[in-house]
Amino acid sequence: MDFLTFLKDPAWDIPFFKKLPRNDTGDAPGHQGGLVVPIDLRAFFPTLTGSTTSIAPTIDYQIRAILYNGSDKLASVYTRYQFQTWGGTRSPESRLTGNLGPIRNLAEEGDLLLFQRHLENLNLYRFILLKMRSPYFREVSSSLPSGRWGTLFKETPISQQDINNLEEQEKEQETKPFALFEEEGRKIETRSIRLARSIIFRHTIQKIYLNKCVICNSGLMTPTGIHEVEASHIVPKSQCGSDDARNGLAFCKRHHWAFDRGLFGIDESYRMVVPGNVLAISCNRLLAEFAGKDISEPDNSNLKPDLSALRWHRENILIA
């Protein structure tokens, strides 16, 4: 795999970068408080809430980071994204501190550090060091804008503010009458807003159903916090189905695939419906054991799948 293909892995957002000054490297004299995050790049990290005071001089947020030298993995660590004030003696400065030695000890002034955020686990990042003399540095240099930091390609990563705003919109939407289809204006949204909506929908559904499939009640997870359970639109996005949580269900990959292809539906009593011609296929016996059984429902009854969405799926997707 070439390096640009590595960077464009669809599981990760658009990279952003910083050209490292000496104080961000292992050559820095004395004690240095991690890597400085420029104000312009704060948008792509979690929001730090609250205010620093002389009593509480630091605000921080723990994130998981996979450290790379080029495409070679160095370590997987927990680090802190924080506002530092040096005991309240300076204005808050955003930094990444803790367990970054594998990168800082290799880094020299002028090297690039790329950051990428995972699109499923927003607390997971890749920190990728590109040495000035490496072929990887030369490979990405044509994509670099002028300046000491910025985004690597023409598109912009998803901002935390967009995510925060859309989370608030989702909460508000849950209090309104259910709509099967998305608003007309969303067809012209930017890439980052579309992706942010998808992220919020997935996270909302995973949270509602506790990261468990509503059919088999299973749900695997990686050590980096990425869940197997997927968020399914009952009325699909291809049919302009809304991102309302009431148009969603949590499935393992097997049952998501089967639901999207109409191998089963869900009736008005929230029971699994499997057509006879599907059950007649011997390799579908794993569906047969759940046929007629209740699906798992969310604790909040206001967020149950809307019956009109389930009916649309049975009428338009379920195999006759």
Secondary structure as GFF3:
##gff-version 3
##sequence-region A 1 320
A	DSSP	alpha_helix	3	7	.	.	.	ID=ss1
A	DSSP	beta_strand	16	19	.	.	.	ID=ss2
A	DSSP	three_ten_helix	22	24	.	.	.	ID=ss3
A	DSSP	beta_strand	35	36	.	.	.	ID=ss4
A	DSSP	three_ten_helix	39	44	.	.	.	ID=ss5
A	DSSP	beta_strand	59	69	.	.	.	ID=ss6
A	DSSP	beta_strand	72	84	.	.	.	ID=ss7
A	DSSP	beta_strand	93	97	.	.	.	ID=ss8
A	DSSP	alpha_helix	101	104	.	.	.	ID=ss9
A	DSSP	beta_strand	112	117	.	.	.	ID=ss10
A	DSSP	beta_strand	124	130	.	.	.	ID=ss11
A	DSSP	alpha_helix	135	141	.	.	.	ID=ss12
A	DSSP	beta_strand	149	151	.	.	.	ID=ss13
A	DSSP	alpha_helix	160	173	.	.	.	ID=ss14
A	DSSP	three_ten_helix	184	188	.	.	.	ID=ss15
A	DSSP	alpha_helix	191	208	.	.	.	ID=ss16
A	DSSP	beta_strand	230	233	.	.	.	ID=ss17
A	DSSP	three_ten_helix	237	239	.	.	.	ID=ss18
A	DSSP	three_ten_helix	245	247	.	.	.	ID=ss19
A	DSSP	beta_strand	248	251	.	.	.	ID=ss20
A	DSSP	alpha_helix	253	260	.	.	.	ID=ss21
A	DSSP	beta_strand	265	266	.	.	.	ID=ss22
A	DSSP	beta_strand	272	273	.	.	.	ID=ss23
A	DSSP	alpha_helix	276	279	.	.	.	ID=ss24
A	DSSP	three_ten_helix	282	284	.	.	.	ID=ss25
A	DSSP	alpha_helix	285	288	.	.	.	ID=ss26
A	DSSP	three_ten_helix	301	303	.	.	.	ID=ss27
A	DSSP	alpha_helix	307	316	.	.	.	ID=ss28
###
